[in-house]
């Protein structure tokens, strides 16, 4: 029998966590034979709500869930964890400037980086979901110097899944038939959804997205805009931000990281940039990656159509600006 691993979810009393905890606890992320101890971190005013979540997890009677540790103390939450889902963040409130939001979140991710550095396993895999996810991941990594920078990633898998779903619907195939879409850059409206390397299985034959949807103009305009603006469309309809789909994407991201990608498959992940494809070095930039043995590798040698190059530069520039703003807050 495998020994249990410790997994922390922050923002554990929030709406993404409400879907995510069940997906993790039933074994969909770390394997159906991997027992788990779940650490749930939220802030002190949310402890009563969190107690309700703990009750529901117990009432799911899940065989792999060996223990649940609810806490408001980062030192407890990050102790000995192998995986960290950093979902909790300060949401943007009415009248709040972008800078105020950034400074609140820089503080949260500084504290959590320090706690990871002190208390987590040195091979902990960290996924930042809380926005601005890419920049929060840099801050967290900066305050956890004893953990390799490659272990800090940001979530663009939701955008990736949105892109697959759009192409599948347009090509009239089931969604598993669509793979290798790419989300480049920031998890923001400057992200670049790129279907030019995607593969679509149409009645058993592998074709390009252009061949499958037979509408290049759609791929270069409506497809890109729909994916970029999907988060806002969900908020407009639901009056709350994406939660079920965000939780699913977080689980997909961590499962790919722990269990690997399929042969010939790549997925999108915000990872520390080495300058590939002209992305600024050191920012957390979403690239296509393959994963084996728990290590991600940026897919090299893809030919980037001129059409996407300006957009790639713009999203890279936005990430550099965000990083500069975050560093200014840190130094202030
Ligand atoms: P929510 O507001 O329902 O839950 C957030 C939870 O985090 C709350 O319970 C809050 O008390 C907690 N929290 C705040 N500060 C904390 C701290 N310092 N430590 C621990 N917990 C803390 O929000 P929701 O809908 O669950 O979303 C969470 C985050 O995920 C937001 O920042 C949202 O923008 C982001 N998001 C990111 C996506 C992505 O694709 N990267 C997609 C969807 C949401």
Boltz pocket constraint, residues with backbone or C-beta under 6 A from the ligand:
constraints:
  - pocket:
      binder: B
      contacts: [[A, 10], [A, 11], [A, 12], [A, 13], [A, 14], [A, 15], [A, 16], [A, 17], [A, 41], [A, 42], [A, 43], [A, 46], [A, 87], [A, 88], [A, 89], [A, 90], [A, 91], [A, 108], [A, 128], [A, 129], [A, 130], [A, 131], [A, 133], [A, 155], [A, 156], [A, 157], [A, 158], [A, 159], [A, 187], [A, 241], [A, 242], [A, 243], [A, 246]]
      max_distance: 6.0
